[in-house]
């Protein structure tokens, strides 16, 4: 079974631009979560989508948004980029059932490295 | 809000030796899950081991085992017979009633030959 894929793997943008990152979950997984990883703040939860609906949201400004499509693929968008948005953005997918811990395991993609100049 | 604390920013171990990474957490929830993730320099996050809070038995996966102390809110990872390939950042993570994972700051493990 193919793992979680993220595209692109690397991005360089300038301040004020916007960017869209894509995540394809493992086949059959309906939940997709996004995390931001920086050396200073570590791993921080951005949001989670399940069946095209945002179920959970982290403490990030409104410039960060996302969506999920009917095939469970997800995109996140960052508008008006700031230098501090430079980070590794990780996507994770899970079955999101409550029947046991194995179904709560999140599988991570390789990440998208975003550099804002 | 839930928090996860890893008090050891860096650890080192000799090849074939045993090392223990510490993790404590804070929560008011009664039903939750705990995980250890490994992130090698290639950056792909990999699940190492998982523990359900209601299970008293400590989880074990080959050379990896945990010491789960629910009352103390402690969840340490023991790596036995350390190998060079174990070198990575290790993150302790908490998951409660939502899909949100709360991570610790991580411990960088170096394995010396």
Boltz contact constraints between the chains, C-beta under 6 A:
constraints:
  - contact:
      token1: [A, 31]
      token2: [B, 99]
      max_distance: 6.0
  - contact:
      token1: [A, 33]
      token2: [B, 99]
      max_distance: 6.0
  - contact:
      token1: [A, 42]
      token2: [B, 105]
      max_distance: 6.0
  - contact:
      token1: [A, 43]
      token2: [B, 103]
      max_distance: 6.0
  - contact:
      token1: [A, 45]
      token2: [B, 100]
      max_distance: 6.0
  - contact:
      token1: [A, 48]
      token2: [B, 99]
      max_distance: 6.0
  - contact:
      token1: [A, 56]
      token2: [B, 98]
      max_distance: 6.0
  - contact:
      token1: [A, 56]
      token2: [B, 100]
      max_distance: 6.0
  - contact:
      token1: [A, 96]
      token2: [B, 99]
      max_distance: 6.0
  - contact:
      token1: [A, 101]
      token2: [B, 33]
      max_distance: 6.0
  - contact:
      token1: [A, 101]
      token2: [B, 50]
      max_distance: 6.0
  - contact:
      token1: [A, 101]
      token2: [B, 52]
      max_distance: 6.0
  - contact:
      token1: [A, 104]
      token2: [B, 33]
      max_distance: 6.0
  - contact:
      token1: [A, 105]
      token2: [B, 47]
      max_distance: 6.0
  - contact:
      token1: [A, 108]
      token2: [B, 45]
      max_distance: 6.0
  - contact:
      token1: [A, 110]
      token2: [B, 44]
      max_distance: 6.0
  - contact:
      token1: [A, 111]
      token2: [B, 43]
      max_distance: 6.0
